[in-house]
C-alpha cells in the first residue's frame, strides 16, 4: 500500500501503512527531522510498540496455562494497518486482531493511530479498544528516531524539570536492578555515545513532561509526552540519531516469571474498555 502524505502550511509528514510508521517529517525548508532508516545503523524510523514494549524473558509468557511467544516490541510494527479516515492534515490507521495475532496474543482488540498536523506540530494519538470478552493486558509505546546531522556531541537534551534522573540499565534485554542517575546542568544533558554503552536509558518514572533537542544550545525539536509514565532514550554507537520514546510499559524485570498480568508497567483493559494516549513532536 502506498504511503500517506499529510500537509499543512508548515510541515509535511509521511506515514507507511506497514506498521502505521511515520518515516518523514519535513519543514518548509525541506529539512527532515525523522531518521532516514539506514540499516547500517538501524532500519526503522518510528515504529509503534504493541502489545508489548521491550522484551519478555525468553520472548514468552503464560496465559491460562498456555505458553505464548511474542517477540521484542510486539507485532504491530510489522503489520499492515487499514486507513479508516484521511484528510489533508490528518489520518487514522487501524489494526484489528486476527487469527495471526491470536496465535501469539490471545485477545481481541483494535489499535487506532491518528496523526494530525497542527501549526508546527505533529500530534500522535493511540487508541486501544478491548473487544475481548475478558480482561486484556497490553503495553504501548512510541519509538521515534530524530535525525542529528553533523556531530552527535554538538547536541543536547533539555528536560523541563531540573531534578536528578534515575534510570535502569538493561541486562540481556531485560530491565536489571542496577540504576544510575543523570545530573543535569541547567536542565540540560549533553549527548555522548558513552551514555548508551549499556543500551537504552530506561526511566520507570519521570517528572518531566517534555524533552527538547538542542543543537549548539539552539532548540530544534520538542517532544511532549504528558501522562506517559515511562520513557526510553536510545541510540547506537556512531549513529546520527536519538530516539525519544514515551512508553506505557517496558521490558520485563529480571525477577519476572512470565505472567503478563503481573508484568511491571502493564496496562489492563476490561471488556469494551478504551485506552487513549497521545504525544506531540513540535518543530521549533
Residue pairs with C-beta under 8 A, 6 or more apart in sequence:
1 17
1 18
1 80
1 83
2 17
3 14
3 15
3 16
3 17
3 23
4 14
4 15
4 16
4 17
4 83
4 86
4 91
5 12
5 13
5 14
6 12
6 13
6 14
6 15
6 88
6 89
6 90
6 91
6 115
6 116
6 117
7 88
7 89
7 117
8 88
8 89
8 117
8 118
8 119
10 27
10 28
10 117
10 119
10 120
10 283
11 25
11 26
11 27
11 28
11 117
11 120
11 121
11 122
11 283
12 24
12 25
12 26
13 22
13 24
13 25
13 26
13 115
13 117
13 122
14 22
14 23
14 24
14 25
15 21
15 22
15 23
15 91
15 93
15 115
16 23
17 80
17 81
17 82
17 83
17 93
18 78
18 79
18 80
18 81
19 47
19 48
19 76
19 77
19 78
19 79
19 81
20 48
20 76
20 81
20 93
20 95
20 113
21 44
21 45
21 46
21 47
21 48
21 77
22 34
22 45
22 46
22 115
22 122
22 124
22 144
23 34
23 37
23 45
23 46
24 32
24 34
24 45
25 32
25 33
25 34
25 122
25 281
25 283
26 32
26 33
27 33
27 283
32 147
33 146
33 147
33 220
33 221
33 281
33 283
34 45
34 46
34 144
34 145
34 146
34 147
35 42
35 45
35 145
35 146
35 147
35 240
35 241
36 45
36 147
37 43
37 44
37 45
37 145
41 236
41 238
41 239
41 240
41 241
42 145
42 236
42 239
42 241
44 77
44 143
44 145
45 144
45 145
46 142
46 143
46 144
46 145
47 73
47 77
47 143
48 76
48 77
48 111
48 113
48 126
48 140
48 141
48 142
48 143
49 73
49 74
49 76
49 77
49 139
49 140
49 141
49 142
49 143
49 247
50 74
50 75
50 76
50 77
50 111
50 128
50 138
50 139
50 140
50 141
51 70
51 74
51 75
51 76
51 105
51 107
51 109
51 137
51 138
51 139
51 140
52 70
52 73
52 74
52 138
52 139
52 249
53 73
53 74
53 139
53 140
53 141
53 230
53 247
53 248
53 249
53 250
53 251
53 265
54 72
54 73
54 139
54 173
54 175
54 249
54 250
54 251
54 252
55 72
55 73
55 173
55 174
55 251
55 252
56 70
56 251
56 252
56 258
56 263
57 174
57 252
57 256
57 257
57 258
58 258
59 69
59 70
59 71
59 72
60 67
60 68
60 69
60 70
60 258
61 67
61 68
61 70
61 258
61 259
61 260
61 263
62 68
62 258
62 259
62 260
63 106
63 260
66 106
67 258
68 103
68 104
68 105
68 106
69 104
70 104
70 105
72 173
73 141
73 143
74 105
74 139
75 101
75 104
75 105
76 95
76 111
79 95
79 101
81 93
81 94
81 95
81 113
82 93
82 94
82 95
82 96
83 91
83 92
83 93
83 94
84 92
84 93
84 94
84 112
85 91
85 92
85 114
86 92
89 116
89 117
89 118
90 114
90 115
90 116
90 117
91 114
91 115
92 112
92 113
92 114
92 115
93 112
93 113
93 114
93 115
94 110
94 111
94 112
94 113
95 110
95 111
95 112
96 109
96 110
96 111
97 105
97 107
97 108
97 109
97 110
97 131
102 108
107 130
107 132
107 134
107 136
107 137
107 138
108 130
108 131
108 132
108 136
109 128
109 129
109 130
109 131
109 132
109 136
109 138
110 127
110 128
110 129
110 131
111 126
111 127
111 128
111 129
111 140
112 125
112 126
112 127
112 128
112 129
113 124
113 125
113 126
113 127
114 123
114 124
114 125
114 127
115 122
115 123
115 124
116 122
116 123
116 125
117 123
120 282
120 283
120 284
121 280
121 281
121 282
121 283
122 280
122 281
123 278
123 279
123 280
124 142
124 278
124 279
124 280
124 281
125 276
125 277
125 278
126 140
126 275
126 276
126 277
126 278
127 274
127 275
127 276
128 138
128 140
128 267
128 269
128 274
128 275
128 276
129 269
129 272
129 273
129 274
129 275
130 136
130 269
130 270
130 271
130 272
130 273
130 274
131 272
132 271
133 271
134 271
135 261
135 268
135 269
135 270
135 271
136 268
136 269
137 260
137 261
137 263
137 266
137 267
137 268
138 249
138 266
138 267
138 268
138 269
138 275
139 247
139 248
139 249
139 250
139 263
139 265
139 266
139 267
140 247
140 248
140 249
140 267
140 275
140 277
141 230
141 232
141 245
141 246
141 247
141 248
141 249
142 245
142 246
142 247
142 279
143 232
143 243
143 245
144 223
144 243
144 244
144 245
144 281
145 241
145 242
145 243
146 213
146 221
146 241
146 242
146 243
146 244
147 240
147 241
148 155
148 191
148 213
148 215
148 240
148 241
148 242
149 240
150 215
150 240
152 191
152 192
152 193
152 235
152 238
152 240
153 190
153 191
153 192
154 215
154 216
155 191
155 213
155 214
155 215
155 242
156 188
156 189
156 190
156 191
156 213
156 214
156 217
157 188
157 189
157 191
157 211
157 212
157 213
157 214
157 233
157 242
157 244
158 187
158 188
158 189
158 211
158 212
158 213
158 214
158 219
159 165
159 184
159 187
159 188
159 189
159 208
159 210
159 211
160 187
160 208
160 209
160 210
160 211
160 212
161 187
161 207
161 208
162 184
162 186
162 187
163 184
163 207
164 181
164 182
164 183
164 184
165 181
165 182
165 184
165 203
165 206
166 179
166 180
166 181
166 203
166 204
167 179
167 180
167 181
167 182
167 201
167 202
167 203
168 175
168 176
168 177
168 178
168 179
168 202
168 203
168 204
169 175
169 176
169 178
169 179
169 180
169 198
169 199
169 202
170 176
170 198
170 199
170 200
170 202
170 251
171 178
171 254
173 199
173 251
174 251
174 252
174 253
174 254
174 256
175 202
175 250
175 251
175 252
175 253
175 254
175 264
176 253
176 254
177 253
177 254
182 189
182 201
188 214
191 242
193 235
193 237
193 238
195 201
196 234
196 235
196 236
196 237
197 237
199 234
200 232
200 233
200 234
200 243
200 245
201 232
201 233
201 234
202 230
202 232
202 250
202 251
203 230
203 231
203 232
203 233
204 229
204 230
204 250
204 264
204 265
205 229
205 230
206 229
206 230
206 231
209 224
209 225
209 226
210 222
210 223
210 224
210 225
211 222
211 223
211 244
212 219
212 220
212 221
212 222
212 223
212 284
213 219
213 220
213 221
213 222
213 223
213 242
213 244
214 220
219 284
220 283
220 284
221 281
221 282
221 283
221 284
222 281
222 282
222 284
223 244
223 246
223 279
223 280
223 281
223 282
224 279
224 280
224 282
225 231
225 246
225 279
226 279
227 277
228 246
228 247
228 248
228 277
228 279
229 247
229 248
229 265
230 246
230 247
230 248
230 249
230 250
230 265
231 244
231 245
231 246
231 247
232 243
232 245
232 247
232 250
233 242
233 243
233 244
233 245
234 242
234 243
234 245
235 241
235 242
235 243
246 279
247 265
248 265
248 267
248 277
249 263
249 264
249 265
249 266
249 267
250 264
250 265
252 263
252 264
253 264
256 262
256 263
256 264
260 266
261 268
267 275
269 275
